Amino acid sequence: MSGSNAALKIIPLGGLHEIGKNTCVFEYDDEILLLDAGLAFPTDGMHGVNIVLPDTTYLRENEHKIKGMVITHGHEDHIGGIPFHLKQFNIPVMYGPRLALALLEGKLQEAGVADRTQLRSVMPRDFVRIGKHFLVEFIRNTHSIADSFTVAIHTPVGVVIHTGDFKFDHTPVDGECFDIQRLAEYGEKGVQCLISDSTNSELSGFTPSERAVFPNLERIFMQADGRLVITTFASSVHRVNMILELAEKYGRVVTVLGRSMLNVIAHARALGYIKCRDDLFVQLGAVHKLPDHKVVVLTTGSQGEPMAAMTRIANQEHRQVKLRQGDTVVFSANPIPGNTIAVVNTIDKIMMQGAKVVYGRNEGIHVSGHGCQEDQKLMLALTKPKFFLPVHGEHRMLIKHSKTAQSMGVPAENMVIIENGDIVELGDDSIRKNGKVPAGIELMDTSRSGVVTGKILEERQQIAGDGVVTVAVTVTEKGKLYSRPEVHLRGVVSTVDRGTLQNNVQEVIESVLTERWGEFARRLPGTEEIDIDWAGLQVQMDSSVMRLLKRELQSSPMLVFFMQNPEEVVSIPSSGRRVIGNDRPATRGGSERPVKAKVDKPKPVLKPETATTAAEGTNSTTATGRRRTRSSARVGAS
C-alpha cells in the first residue's frame, strides 16, 4: 500500500505531556480514523470540575471526514470522553473489544446518545475496513483490564502499529497471552511507524505479571481476623477476579460498593471474564448480621476520589459502613500522579478510626498494567519500526522512551517528540511535525450536566482566593442615590471595617452620578421621557467600585454589583460575567432600544435577592450588557 506521495497525518488531541484523555486522530486525504477518546481527572484549582476532556474543535470542524473509531480497551482514560463527544459530533461506527463496548454502551444510553453511533465488537486477529484508506487488525495484548488490544493500521503509507496500553504478561490471569507471533510477523513484513505507550519508560526491567499479586493478597486474607475492606480500580478485572476467588477460598462473602465496580463486575461476569458463584455476593444490609471474619467489602475509591465509597467511609460519611478496630483496609492500587495527597489523607483518616491499613509498593499488592523498559525494548525488537512516535506519558517519559528506541537501533532523526495538537506527517521516507490544531481542554461538571468554561473556572478561582463582595444600590431617575449602598463581604480578609468601606463605596457611586450622569440619561425631544442607559451606568459604577476595592482591600475579590431602578434589577459581576434580571437588559451603543423611564414614575419595591439569575448557558458583555450564547469551554493546553 506504500508508494503514495500524500502523507498520513497523526494528530494526538490528548495523552501527551500528561496522564489521561488519550485521543488520537489518523487522517489521510478526506478521511479521519479516531483511536480512543478518553477523559482525565481535574488538578488542584479546578474547583467544581470532575472531568477534563480534550478540545475537539478540529473534530467538530471536520465531522464530515470522520469514518469511524477504533477502541483499544475499556479504561476511562480511553473511552470516558465518548459520550460527551457524541453530543457535539457523530461517529458513524466504533469497533472495539467486547468488554469495552459493554461498558461504553451503558454510558451512551445514560447520556442519551446511543443512536448516534454503531458499536461493533471484534475478536483477536479480526480485520475491519474503515473508509477507503484504513484497514485495521486487532492484536491481543496484555494489560490491567481484560480484553485489550494493540492495533495494526494499514494505510497508504504503510503499516502503523499503535500499542495501546500494554505490558508483556507471560502468565496472565485469564490465560490470554500477548499475540507476540503476530507482532513478529508484522516486524518481518515491515512496520512504517510504531506508536507506543511510554508510561513506565523510566523504570528498568519488565513489569511483573498480574499473578504476582495473588500470593500477597492471599497472605492478607489468611492473617485478617476481622472484616476486609478492599479498594482497587473498578476496571482491574483480573484483580477483582483474584479477590473474589480468595473470598470464596477463605469462606467470606462479598458486598460491593460503588456504581462503577458493580457495573464492571456485572459485565465481566456476563462475558465470562469473572467466574464465581452467585451466592458469593450479598447485599450490604445483610453484612451486619454476619461475623466480621466472614465479610469482604469490595469498594471503589482507591484514588481518594471525593465522592467514592472508600473516601466517604474514611470521612465517616457512609451511612452503612463504619470502620472499627479489627478491620483491615487494603489499597490494591498505587496513586495515579496527582492523586497522592488525596490517597494519603484517606489512609490517615482510616487509621484514626482504628483500622489496619495495608498499602504501598512494598506490600506487593499492586502491579502496573504498563510495560517498563524491557517490555518496551521487546516491542521495538518484535516490530522493527522504521519510524517511532512515543505517546501516553508526561514529557520526561516520552524523552526516556525515545532514548530506549535509539538504543534499539531507531535513528534519532526517525522519531519526533510531540505534544497535544501537533500534526505529524508520516510519509514513505520521512516523519515530521507540520502545524498544529487546537489542543486545549474542555472542563465538565457532571453533577450539573454543564460545561465549565475557562471564564467560570477563573471566577471560581477568584472566589476561592479573594472572596466575594456584594454591593447593592438604588438609583432614582434623577440620578440620585435613593438610599445608602448595602455592602457585604464573604471570605474577604480586610483591615477596613464595614462602615468605612460602605462610606467609601457611597462616595465613589455619588461621584459617578455627579460627574457622569449626563452621559447615560438624555431627555427625548418634545417629551417628558428620559432615555436612561442603566446597563452602561452600572458598568461605570462597577468598574469604579472595583478600583476602590482593590485599593482598600489589597486584593481582587469577585464583585457582584446590584443596581435597582424603576424598571428592572440588573447585576453584572466585575468583569461583566452575568446579567441578572430582565432578559433584555438596557444596552449601550447597540441596536436594542434603551430602557425608557418616565420622570416621577412610582418606584417599585425590589430587592437584589429577588432577582433571578440568568441562564447558566449565557454570558454578558461589560460594554453593552448584551447576552451571548456560550460556546464549549476551552482553556490553554495543559
Secondary structure, 3 states (H helix, E strand, C coil): CCCCCCCEEEEEEECECCCCCCEEEEEECCEEEEEEECCECCCCCCCCCCEEEECCHHHHHCHHHEEEEECCCCCHHHHCCHHHHCCCCCCCEEEECHHHHHHHHHHHHHHCCHHHCEEEECCCCCEEEECCCEEEEEEEEECCCCCEEEEEEEECCEEEEECCCCECCCCCCCCCCCCHHHHHHHHHHCEEEEEEECCCCCCCCCCCCHHHHHHHHHHHHHHCCCCEEEECCCCCHHHHHHHHHHHHHCCCEEEEECHHHHHHHHHHHHCCCCCCCHHHECCHHHHCCCCHHHEEEEECCCCCCCCCHHHHHHCCCCCCCCCCCCCEEEECCCCCCCCHHHHHHHHHHHHHCCCEEECCHHHCCCCCCCCCHHHHHHHHHHHCEEEEEEECECHHHHHHHHHHHHHCCCCHHHECCCCCCEEEEECCCCEEEEEECCCCEEEEECCCCEEECHHHHHHHHHHHHHCEEEEEEEECCCCCECCCCEEEEECCCCCCCHHHHHHHHHHHHHHHHHHHHHHHEEECCCCCEEEECHHHHHHHHHHHHHHHHHHHHCCCCEEEEEEECCCCEEEEECCCCCCECCCCCCCCCCCCCCCEEECCCCCCCCCHHHCCCCCCCEEECCCCCCEEECCCCCECCC
